[in-house]
Amino acid sequence: MTTLQTFREIAADPAAVFAAIAAPQRLARWWGPDGFRNTFETCDFKPGGTWQFTMHGPDGSSYPNLSRFAEIEPGRRVVIDHVCEPLFRLTVELVPIGTGTLVRWTQVFDNPEVAAAVRHIVEPSNEQNLARLAAEVAAGYADSAGPFYLRSALTGP
């Protein structure tokens, strides 16, 4: 098995959910599991664009990440290739439903052994990640809101 999936209903339309993904300031605020914060070095949100960032864990550990935005369909879908270990493709689909948006979060790992080894971490972390996305959408922040500093890096709590 190489595929891990998580689903979340968010009480907002797909455009509002997409806005929380597309704006680097907002993405930095909610990306990652509970207790993590991010420093973005690059977030070029366009097909082929680079996304380089460091996740900072609650224990002070830092986790460098490098990804590329493979596909972007505004209001519908974002596909991200995580190009450093562990290698995976994340597809975030936004499906309109009667109460708002169903978010389908699908990670396909290159290596089934790696997927099996990280499953116990990834599945609850993805649930937390989507809960943080839902909270960001519910808060309705403007793109420039929040405690961020844009110099050489973009950071969020």
N, C-alpha and C positions, 0 to 999 in steps of 0.2 A: 504494500500500500504506500503510495506516495502523495495522496491527496488528503488534506485536512480542510474541513468546511465548518463555518460558523454562520449563523443567520441572526438577524436582529430587525425587528420592526421599529421604525422611528416615526413619530407622529409629526411629520413634516413632508412637504413634497420633495421629489427627487432633486429639483433645482436647489433647494435649501441645503440638502445633504451634500450635494456636489460642491456647493460654495465653501463648506467647511473642509473639504478635501483639497480644493484648488488653490486656496489662499495660504501661502507658506506660513504666515503669522498664526493662522488658525490651526493648520496641520501640526505645527510645532507644539501647540498647546495641548492637543488631545492624543497625539500619536504615542502608542506604547501602553504597557500595562500599568496598573495602579502604582503610584510612587515614583514613576520614571519621569524625567524631563529630558529635553532635547536641545542640542546645539546644532543648528543647520549651517553648514559651510556653503552649500549650494542647493538650491531647489528650483530648477529650471522646469517648471510645469508645462511641458509640451511634449508631443511624441518625439522620442529620441533624447529628451532632456535628462541631464544628470541630477541625481539627488544624493548628496553626500552629507551625512550627519552623524552625530554621536549621541547615543542614548546613555543617560546617566542614571544608574540604578539607585535605589534608596540606601544601599550599603556603601555608596561612593564609587562603585565600579563603573567603568566607562566601556561602552560597546560601539566601536566604529562600524558604520554601515555605508555601503555604496550600492545604489540602485539606479536603474534607468526607467523612465516612463516609456513603456513600449507602445501603448495605445491609450488614447483619451477620446471618449465620446461624451461631450458635455451633457450632464444630467442623466447619463445612462451607465457609463462604465469607465473604469480606470484599470489598466494593466501595468503592473510594475515588475520588472526583473531585478531580483536581488542578486547582484553580480559578485559578491564576496561570500565566503562561507558563512552559513550553509546556503547553497544555491537553490533558489526556488523562484517560481512565478506566482505573484499574487494578483488575482482578478477580483476587483470590487465591482459588483453589479448593483445598480439601483433600479428596483422594479416598483412602479407605482401600484399601490394597493388602496383599498377603500379608506384605511385609517392613516395613510401617509406613504411610507416607502419601506419596502423590504430590502435590506442590505444583505447580499450574498457575498460572503468573504471566502474565497477559495484559494488555498495555497497548494501548489503542486511542486514537490521537491524533486530535484534531479536524481537523488539517491534514496531508494526505499529504506536502507539501513539508517540513514540520517533522519528520515521522517519518523521512523519508529523510535529512535533514540530521543528525539526532541518532542514527541507528541504530548507527553505528560506536562511539558512546560508551555508549549505553543497553544494547546486548546484552551486552558484557562486564561492565558495571556490575551488571546484573541477575543474572548468574551469580555475581558476588562477593557480592551482597546475599543470595542464597539460600544460599550457602556459610556466610555469617555467621549466618543463621537456623538452619541445621542445627547449627552449633557451639553456638549458644545453647540449642537444644533438648537437645542431647547433654549439655551442662553441667548441665541440670536445675535452674537457678537458681530460687529462690523469688522471688515478686514483689518483695520488698523487698531482695533481695541486690544487691550491686554498688555501685560508687562513684558514687552519685547524690546530688544535693542538691535538695530540693524547697522552694523559696522562691517566687520569682516565675517560675522556670524549672526545668525538669528537664533535666539534662545527662547524657550518657554518653560513654564513650570512642569 
